[in-house]
């Protein structure tokens, strides 16, 4: 087993949506340390602070107009630990993760194995991960459980000294409270004979969801240009009715002995969930304020609508020497609806700035 790098890393990220919407400031720490020749420990921590206005699901006063916003603020603290053990031709990693917000507590575990074949030109990945979460519904003064299980298998093949190909497939299942306790829907409801008022109700999503993913990536070094390219495609489908496609492209350009510039582009597109709508005036049922696993299901959360998004930016990595490395990046994020019904004001534009430092020994 080749020795892993012993290091400590600190990263800062600032995510800021336009027009005074949500802003997130996050700090991350990572410590990696060998524990003898065959074991490696990884400790990670994160502190996130979120504040700002976000669409609550209520429709705009006029079609296509500004969507109503609700202010939100919270702080998340999280940490995780991964312990790896190298056997002959087999690496096993077991992990545990914990995250806490004011209304959300998550415990997670993971086990992954990586097996080398064909003189280490082929690697087989097998993995499983689970979560046991608790969601606080403040409007009901109650706590709801949420559970998840994810499985993955994949292979990485070295095609030649300059090219590698990766292909993974995954399956996941979530059960329990899967709605967003801060999202609402609107329906004109008869409160007295002949009198209808636009009333707000808590959204209701199914209490179980299965998802399937397929991922393919190619990495190619280009010595003549002193660079390398990474390209990947990810397919996603779930029982909510959402199908999504993600394409990632990145170029690593080495400049001199110490600097790498990485321009990148990500394209994402998804279809809407089966139960998404902007308004529910036309439905025969009256929504409820209580979660109902039997249905009907309804949500006006723009994140479940049909949309496209784009990420593009540039990252600079400066390796000072064998011990010190610095990085800084700037990225733009844009989201656009494709259903021609959801107001364009629901979709955010954001600027993402990151900076980090790494010390190795």
The 8 nearest C-alpha neighbors of each residue, nearest first, counted from 0:
[[1, 2, 37, 85, 36, 86, 87, 3],
 [2, 0, 3, 36, 37, 4, 85, 33],
 [3, 1, 0, 4, 36, 33, 37, 39],
 [2, 4, 1, 5, 33, 39, 32, 31],
 [3, 5, 6, 2, 359, 31, 32, 360],
 [6, 4, 32, 31, 360, 359, 33, 3],
 [5, 7, 359, 31, 358, 30, 4, 360],
 [6, 8, 30, 358, 29, 357, 31, 359],
 [9, 7, 357, 29, 28, 356, 30, 358],
 [8, 10, 28, 355, 356, 27, 357, 29],
 [11, 9, 355, 27, 354, 26, 28, 356],
 [10, 12, 26, 354, 353, 25, 355, 27],
 [13, 11, 353, 25, 352, 24, 26, 14],
 [12, 14, 24, 352, 351, 23, 353, 15],
 [15, 13, 351, 23, 22, 350, 24, 12],
 [16, 14, 22, 349, 350, 21, 13, 23],
 [15, 17, 349, 20, 348, 21, 22, 347],
 [16, 18, 348, 19, 349, 20, 15, 347],
 [19, 17, 20, 16, 348, 347, 21, 52],
 [20, 18, 17, 16, 21, 51, 52, 22],
 [19, 21, 52, 51, 16, 18, 17, 53],
 [22, 20, 51, 52, 16, 50, 15, 53],
 [21, 23, 15, 14, 50, 49, 51, 16],
 [24, 22, 49, 14, 48, 13, 25, 15],
 [23, 25, 13, 48, 47, 12, 14, 49],
 [24, 26, 47, 12, 46, 11, 23, 48],
 [25, 27, 11, 46, 45, 10, 12, 47],
 [28, 26, 45, 10, 44, 9, 11, 25],
 [27, 29, 9, 44, 43, 8, 45, 10],
 [28, 30, 43, 8, 7, 42, 9, 44],
 [29, 31, 7, 42, 41, 6, 8, 43],
 [32, 30, 41, 5, 6, 40, 7, 42],
 [31, 33, 5, 40, 39, 34, 41, 30],
 [34, 32, 39, 35, 38, 40, 5, 3],
 [35, 33, 38, 39, 32, 36, 40, 37],
 [34, 36, 37, 33, 38, 39, 2, 32],
 [35, 37, 38, 34, 2, 33, 0, 1],
 [38, 36, 85, 84, 35, 0, 39, 34],
 [39, 37, 84, 34, 83, 35, 33, 36],
 [38, 40, 33, 83, 34, 32, 82, 84],
 [41, 39, 82, 32, 31, 81, 33, 83],
 [40, 42, 31, 81, 80, 30, 82, 43],
 [43, 41, 80, 30, 29, 79, 31, 81],
 [44, 42, 29, 79, 78, 28, 80, 30],
 [43, 45, 78, 28, 77, 27, 79, 29],
 [44, 46, 27, 77, 26, 76, 78, 28],
 [45, 47, 76, 26, 75, 25, 77, 27],
 [48, 46, 25, 75, 74, 24, 49, 45],
 [47, 49, 74, 24, 23, 73, 25, 75],
 [50, 48, 23, 72, 73, 22, 74, 47],
 [51, 49, 72, 71, 22, 21, 23, 73],
 [52, 50, 21, 20, 70, 71, 22, 72],
 [51, 53, 70, 20, 69, 21, 68, 71],
 [52, 54, 68, 69, 20, 55, 21, 70],
 [55, 53, 68, 56, 67, 69, 345, 66],
 [54, 56, 182, 68, 57, 69, 183, 53],
 [57, 55, 299, 183, 300, 182, 184, 54],
 [56, 58, 184, 185, 55, 67, 183, 59],
 [59, 57, 66, 277, 56, 278, 60, 67],
 [60, 58, 66, 61, 64, 65, 67, 62],
 [61, 59, 58, 64, 62, 66, 65, 67],
 [60, 62, 64, 59, 63, 65, 58, 66],
 [63, 61, 64, 59, 60, 342, 58, 340],
 [62, 64, 342, 61, 343, 65, 59, 341],
 [63, 65, 61, 59, 62, 342, 66, 60],
 [66, 64, 344, 59, 67, 63, 342, 345],
 [65, 67, 59, 58, 345, 344, 64, 54],
 [68, 66, 54, 57, 59, 65, 55, 58],
 [69, 67, 54, 53, 52, 55, 66, 70],
 [70, 68, 52, 53, 55, 54, 71, 67],
 [71, 69, 52, 51, 53, 68, 72, 50],
 [70, 72, 50, 51, 52, 69, 73, 53],
 [73, 71, 50, 49, 51, 70, 74, 48],
 [72, 74, 49, 48, 50, 101, 75, 100],
 [73, 75, 48, 47, 100, 49, 76, 72],
 [76, 74, 100, 47, 46, 99, 48, 77],
 [75, 77, 46, 99, 98, 45, 47, 74],
 [78, 76, 98, 45, 97, 44, 99, 46],
 [77, 79, 44, 43, 97, 96, 45, 98],
 [78, 80, 96, 43, 95, 42, 97, 44],
 [79, 81, 42, 95, 94, 41, 43, 96],
 [82, 80, 94, 41, 93, 40, 92, 83],
 [81, 83, 40, 93, 92, 39, 94, 41],
 [84, 82, 92, 39, 38, 91, 40, 81],
 [83, 85, 38, 91, 37, 90, 92, 86],
 [86, 84, 90, 37, 89, 38, 91, 0],
 [85, 87, 89, 90, 88, 84, 37, 91],
 [86, 88, 89, 85, 90, 0, 114, 115],
 [89, 87, 115, 114, 86, 90, 116, 85],
 [90, 88, 114, 86, 87, 113, 85, 115],
 [89, 91, 85, 113, 112, 84, 86, 114],
 [92, 90, 112, 84, 83, 111, 85, 89],
 [93, 91, 83, 111, 82, 110, 112, 84],
 [94, 92, 110, 82, 81, 109, 111, 83],
 [93, 95, 81, 109, 80, 108, 82, 110],
 [94, 96, 108, 80, 79, 107, 109, 81],
 [97, 95, 79, 107, 106, 78, 108, 80],
 [96, 98, 106, 77, 78, 105, 79, 107],
 [97, 99, 77, 105, 76, 104, 78, 106],
 [100, 98, 104, 76, 75, 103, 77, 105],
 [99, 101, 75, 103, 102, 74, 104, 76],
 [100, 102, 103, 73, 99, 74, 75, 104],
 [101, 103, 135, 100, 134, 104, 136, 99],
 [104, 102, 134, 100, 133, 99, 101, 135],
 [105, 103, 99, 133, 132, 98, 100, 134],
 [104, 106, 132, 98, 97, 131, 99, 133],
 [107, 105, 97, 131, 130, 96, 132, 98],
 [108, 106, 130, 96, 129, 95, 131, 97],
 [107, 109, 95, 129, 94, 128, 96, 130],
 [110, 108, 128, 94, 127, 93, 129, 95],
 [109, 111, 93, 127, 126, 92, 94, 128],
 [112, 110, 126, 92, 125, 91, 127, 93],
 [111, 113, 91, 125, 90, 124, 126, 92],
 [114, 112, 124, 90, 123, 89, 122, 91],
 [113, 115, 89, 123, 122, 88, 90, 112],
 [114, 116, 122, 119, 88, 121, 89, 123],
 [117, 115, 121, 119, 118, 122, 120, 114],
 [116, 118, 120, 119, 121, 115, 122, 156],
 [117, 119, 120, 116, 115, 121, 88, 122],
 [120, 118, 115, 116, 117, 121, 122, 88],
 [119, 121, 157, 117, 118, 156, 116, 122],
 [122, 120, 156, 116, 119, 155, 117, 115],
 [123, 121, 115, 155, 114, 154, 116, 113],
 [122, 124, 154, 114, 113, 153, 115, 155],
 [123, 125, 113, 153, 152, 112, 154, 122],
 [126, 124, 152, 112, 111, 151, 113, 123],
 [125, 127, 111, 151, 110, 150, 112, 152],
 [126, 128, 150, 110, 149, 109, 151, 111],
 [129, 127, 109, 149, 108, 148, 110, 150],
 [128, 130, 148, 147, 108, 107, 149, 109],
 [129, 131, 107, 147, 146, 106, 132, 108],
 [130, 132, 146, 106, 105, 145, 107, 147],
 [133, 131, 105, 145, 104, 144, 146, 106],
 [132, 134, 144, 104, 143, 103, 145, 142],
 [135, 133, 103, 143, 142, 102, 144, 136],
 [136, 134, 142, 102, 137, 141, 103, 143],
 [137, 135, 141, 139, 138, 140, 180, 142],
 [136, 138, 140, 139, 135, 141, 180, 102],
 [137, 139, 136, 140, 180, 141, 135, 288],
 [140, 138, 137, 141, 136, 289, 142, 135],
 [141, 139, 137, 138, 136, 142, 135, 143],
 [140, 142, 139, 136, 135, 137, 143, 138],
 [143, 141, 135, 134, 136, 133, 144, 140],
 [142, 144, 134, 133, 176, 135, 141, 145],
 [145, 143, 133, 175, 132, 176, 134, 146],
 [144, 146, 175, 132, 176, 174, 133, 131],
 [147, 145, 131, 174, 130, 173, 132, 175],
 [146, 148, 173, 130, 129, 172, 174, 149],
 [147, 149, 129, 172, 171, 128, 173, 130],
 [150, 148, 171, 128, 127, 170, 129, 172],
 [151, 149, 127, 170, 169, 126, 171, 128],
 [152, 150, 169, 126, 168, 125, 127, 170],
 [153, 151, 125, 124, 167, 168, 126, 169],
 [154, 152, 167, 124, 166, 123, 168, 125],
 [153, 155, 123, 166, 122, 165, 124, 167],
 [156, 154, 165, 122, 164, 121, 166, 123],
 [157, 155, 121, 164, 163, 158, 120, 165],
 [156, 158, 163, 120, 159, 162, 121, 164],
 [159, 157, 163, 162, 156, 164, 160, 161],
 [158, 160, 162, 161, 157, 163, 120, 156],
 [161, 159, 162, 158, 157, 163, 220, 219],
 [160, 162, 220, 159, 219, 163, 221, 158],
 [163, 161, 219, 159, 158, 218, 160, 157],
 [162, 164, 157, 218, 158, 156, 217, 219],
 [163, 165, 217, 156, 155, 216, 157, 218],
 [166, 164, 155, 216, 215, 154, 217, 156],
 [165, 167, 215, 153, 154, 214, 155, 216],
 [168, 166, 153, 214, 152, 213, 154, 215],
 [169, 167, 213, 212, 152, 151, 153, 214],
 [170, 168, 151, 212, 150, 211, 213, 152],
 [169, 171, 211, 150, 149, 210, 212, 151],
 [172, 170, 149, 210, 148, 209, 150, 211],
 [171, 173, 209, 148, 208, 147, 210, 149],
 [174, 172, 147, 208, 207, 146, 209, 148],
 [175, 173, 207, 146, 206, 145, 147, 208],
 [176, 174, 145, 206, 144, 177, 146, 207],
 [175, 177, 145, 206, 178, 143, 144, 174],
 [178, 176, 206, 175, 204, 179, 205, 145],
 [179, 177, 204, 176, 203, 180, 202, 205],
 [178, 180, 181, 182, 177, 202, 203, 176],
 [179, 181, 182, 136, 178, 201, 202, 137],
 [182, 180, 179, 55, 183, 201, 202, 136],
 [183, 181, 55, 56, 179, 180, 202, 201],
 [182, 184, 201, 202, 56, 200, 55, 199],
 [185, 183, 200, 57, 199, 56, 299, 202],
 [184, 186, 199, 198, 57, 278, 279, 197],
 [187, 185, 280, 279, 197, 198, 188, 278],
 [186, 188, 197, 196, 280, 195, 198, 189],
 [189, 187, 195, 196, 186, 190, 197, 198],
 [188, 190, 195, 194, 191, 196, 192, 193],
 [189, 191, 194, 195, 188, 192, 196, 193],
 [192, 190, 194, 189, 193, 195, 188, 196],
 [193, 191, 194, 189, 190, 195, 188, 196],
 [192, 194, 191, 195, 189, 190, 188, 196],
 [195, 193, 191, 189, 192, 190, 196, 188],
 [196, 194, 189, 188, 187, 190, 193, 197],
 [195, 197, 187, 188, 198, 189, 194, 190],
 [198, 196, 187, 186, 188, 185, 199, 195],
 [197, 199, 185, 186, 196, 187, 188, 200],
 [200, 198, 185, 184, 183, 186, 197, 201],
 [199, 201, 183, 184, 288, 287, 286, 202],
 [202, 200, 183, 288, 182, 184, 203, 287],
 [201, 203, 183, 298, 297, 184, 182, 200],
 [204, 202, 296, 297, 290, 178, 298, 201],
 [203, 205, 296, 178, 297, 177, 206, 202],
 [206, 204, 207, 292, 296, 203, 177, 294],
 [207, 205, 175, 174, 292, 176, 177, 204],
 [208, 206, 174, 173, 205, 175, 209, 172],
 [207, 209, 173, 172, 238, 174, 210, 239],
 [208, 210, 172, 237, 238, 171, 173, 207],
 [209, 211, 237, 171, 236, 170, 172, 238],
 [210, 212, 170, 236, 169, 235, 237, 171],
 [213, 211, 235, 169, 234, 168, 170, 214],
 [214, 212, 168, 234, 233, 167, 169, 235],
 [213, 215, 233, 167, 166, 232, 168, 234],
 [214, 216, 166, 232, 231, 165, 167, 233],
 [217, 215, 231, 165, 230, 164, 232, 166],
 [216, 218, 164, 230, 163, 229, 165, 231],
 [219, 217, 229, 163, 162, 228, 164, 230],
 [218, 220, 162, 228, 227, 161, 221, 217],
 [219, 221, 227, 161, 222, 226, 228, 162],
 [220, 222, 227, 226, 223, 224, 225, 219],
 [223, 221, 225, 224, 220, 226, 227, 161],
 [224, 222, 225, 221, 226, 220, 227, 252],
 [223, 225, 226, 222, 221, 252, 227, 253],
 [226, 224, 222, 223, 253, 221, 252, 227],
 [225, 227, 252, 221, 251, 224, 253, 220],
 [226, 228, 220, 251, 221, 219, 250, 252],
 [227, 229, 250, 219, 218, 249, 251, 220],
 [230, 228, 218, 249, 248, 217, 250, 219],
 [229, 231, 248, 217, 216, 247, 249, 228],
 [230, 232, 216, 247, 215, 246, 217, 248],
 [233, 231, 246, 215, 245, 214, 216, 247],
 [232, 234, 214, 245, 213, 244, 215, 246],
 [233, 235, 244, 213, 212, 243, 214, 245],
 [236, 234, 212, 243, 242, 211, 244, 233],
 [237, 235, 242, 211, 210, 241, 243, 212],
 [238, 236, 210, 239, 209, 241, 240, 211],
 [237, 239, 240, 209, 208, 210, 236, 241],
 [240, 238, 272, 237, 241, 273, 208, 274],
 [241, 239, 272, 238, 273, 237, 242, 271],
 [240, 242, 272, 270, 271, 237, 236, 239],
 [243, 241, 236, 270, 269, 235, 240, 237],
 [242, 244, 269, 235, 268, 234, 236, 241],
 [243, 245, 234, 268, 267, 233, 235, 269],
 [246, 244, 267, 233, 232, 266, 247, 234],
 [245, 247, 232, 266, 265, 231, 267, 233],
 [248, 246, 265, 231, 230, 264, 232, 266],
 [247, 249, 230, 264, 263, 229, 265, 231],
 [250, 248, 263, 229, 228, 262, 264, 230],
 [249, 251, 228, 261, 262, 227, 252, 229],
 [252, 250, 261, 227, 226, 260, 228, 259],
 [253, 251, 226, 260, 259, 250, 261, 254],
 [252, 254, 259, 226, 225, 258, 255, 251],
 [255, 253, 258, 259, 252, 256, 257, 260],
 [254, 256, 257, 258, 253, 259, 225, 252],
 [255, 257, 258, 254, 253, 318, 259, 319],
 [256, 258, 318, 317, 255, 319, 259, 254],
 [257, 259, 317, 254, 316, 253, 255, 256],
 [260, 258, 253, 316, 252, 315, 254, 251],
 [261, 259, 315, 252, 314, 251, 316, 253],
 [260, 262, 251, 314, 250, 313, 315, 263],
 [263, 261, 313, 250, 312, 249, 314, 260],
 [264, 262, 249, 311, 312, 248, 313, 261],
 [263, 265, 311, 248, 310, 247, 249, 266],
 [266, 264, 247, 310, 246, 309, 248, 311],
 [265, 267, 309, 246, 245, 308, 247, 310],
 [268, 266, 245, 308, 307, 244, 309, 246],
 [267, 269, 307, 244, 243, 306, 308, 245],
 [270, 268, 243, 242, 305, 306, 241, 244],
 [269, 271, 305, 241, 242, 243, 304, 272],
 [272, 270, 304, 305, 303, 241, 273, 275],
 [271, 273, 240, 241, 239, 275, 274, 303],
 [272, 274, 240, 275, 239, 271, 241, 297],
 [273, 275, 297, 272, 296, 298, 276, 239],
 [276, 274, 298, 272, 299, 273, 297, 304],
 [277, 275, 299, 278, 298, 274, 279, 297],
 [276, 278, 299, 58, 341, 279, 275, 340],
 [279, 277, 276, 280, 185, 58, 186, 184],
 [278, 280, 186, 281, 282, 185, 276, 277],
 [281, 279, 186, 187, 282, 278, 185, 188],
 [280, 282, 279, 283, 278, 186, 284, 187],
 [283, 281, 279, 284, 280, 285, 186, 278],
 [282, 284, 281, 285, 280, 279, 286, 295],
 [285, 283, 282, 286, 295, 281, 279, 287],
 [284, 286, 287, 283, 188, 186, 282, 279],
 [287, 285, 200, 284, 288, 201, 186, 295],
 [286, 288, 289, 200, 285, 201, 290, 291],
 [287, 289, 201, 200, 290, 286, 202, 203],
 [288, 290, 287, 291, 201, 203, 139, 286],
 [291, 289, 203, 292, 288, 287, 202, 204],
 [290, 292, 293, 294, 289, 203, 295, 287],
 [293, 291, 294, 206, 205, 290, 204, 203],
 [294, 292, 291, 295, 205, 296, 206, 290],
 [295, 293, 296, 292, 291, 205, 203, 204],
 [294, 296, 293, 297, 291, 203, 286, 284],
 [295, 297, 294, 203, 204, 274, 205, 298],
 [298, 296, 274, 203, 202, 275, 204, 295],
 [297, 299, 275, 202, 300, 184, 274, 203],
 [298, 300, 56, 277, 276, 275, 184, 301],
 [301, 299, 56, 302, 298, 303, 182, 304],
 [300, 302, 304, 303, 299, 345, 56, 346],
 [301, 303, 300, 304, 305, 306, 346, 299],
 [304, 302, 301, 271, 272, 300, 275, 305],
 [305, 303, 271, 301, 302, 306, 275, 272],
 [306, 304, 271, 270, 337, 269, 338, 336],
 [307, 305, 336, 337, 335, 269, 268, 304],
 [308, 306, 268, 335, 267, 334, 336, 269],
 [307, 309, 334, 267, 333, 266, 335, 268],
 [308, 310, 266, 333, 332, 265, 267, 334],
 [311, 309, 332, 265, 264, 331, 330, 266],
 [312, 310, 264, 330, 331, 263, 265, 309],
 [311, 313, 330, 329, 263, 262, 331, 264],
 [312, 314, 262, 261, 328, 329, 263, 330],
 [313, 315, 328, 261, 327, 260, 262, 329],
 [314, 316, 260, 327, 326, 259, 328, 261],
 [317, 315, 326, 259, 258, 325, 260, 318],
 [316, 318, 258, 325, 257, 324, 319, 326],
 [319, 317, 324, 257, 320, 323, 258, 325],
 [318, 320, 323, 324, 317, 257, 321, 322],
 [321, 319, 322, 323, 318, 324, 257, 317],
 [320, 322, 323, 319, 359, 318, 360, 324],
 [323, 321, 359, 358, 320, 360, 324, 319],
 [324, 322, 358, 319, 320, 357, 321, 318],
 [323, 325, 318, 357, 317, 356, 319, 358],
 [326, 324, 356, 317, 355, 316, 357, 318],
 [325, 327, 316, 355, 315, 354, 317, 356],
 [326, 328, 354, 315, 353, 314, 355, 316],
 [329, 327, 314, 353, 313, 352, 315, 354],
 [328, 330, 352, 312, 313, 351, 353, 314],
 [329, 331, 312, 351, 311, 350, 352, 313],
 [332, 330, 350, 311, 310, 349, 312, 351],
 [331, 333, 310, 349, 348, 309, 350, 330],
 [332, 334, 348, 309, 308, 347, 349, 310],
 [333, 335, 308, 346, 307, 347, 348, 309],
 [336, 334, 307, 306, 346, 308, 337, 333],
 [335, 337, 306, 338, 305, 307, 343, 341],
 [336, 338, 306, 305, 339, 335, 307, 340],
 [337, 339, 340, 305, 336, 341, 306, 304],
 [340, 338, 337, 341, 336, 342, 343, 63],
 [341, 339, 338, 342, 277, 63, 337, 62],
 [342, 340, 339, 277, 343, 338, 336, 63],
 [341, 343, 63, 344, 345, 340, 64, 66],
 [342, 344, 345, 346, 341, 336, 335, 63],
 [343, 345, 342, 346, 65, 66, 64, 347],
 [346, 344, 343, 342, 66, 54, 347, 301],
 [345, 347, 344, 334, 343, 335, 348, 336],
 [348, 346, 334, 16, 349, 333, 345, 17],
 [347, 349, 333, 16, 17, 332, 334, 346],
 [348, 350, 16, 332, 15, 17, 331, 347],
 [349, 351, 331, 15, 330, 14, 332, 16],
 [350, 352, 14, 330, 13, 329, 331, 15],
 [353, 351, 329, 13, 12, 328, 330, 14],
 [354, 352, 12, 328, 11, 327, 13, 329],
 [355, 353, 327, 11, 326, 10, 328, 12],
 [356, 354, 10, 326, 9, 325, 11, 327],
 [355, 357, 325, 9, 324, 8, 326, 10],
 [356, 358, 8, 324, 7, 323, 325, 9],
 [357, 359, 323, 322, 7, 6, 8, 324],
 [360, 358, 6, 322, 5, 323, 357, 7],
 [359, 5, 322, 6, 358, 4, 321, 7]]
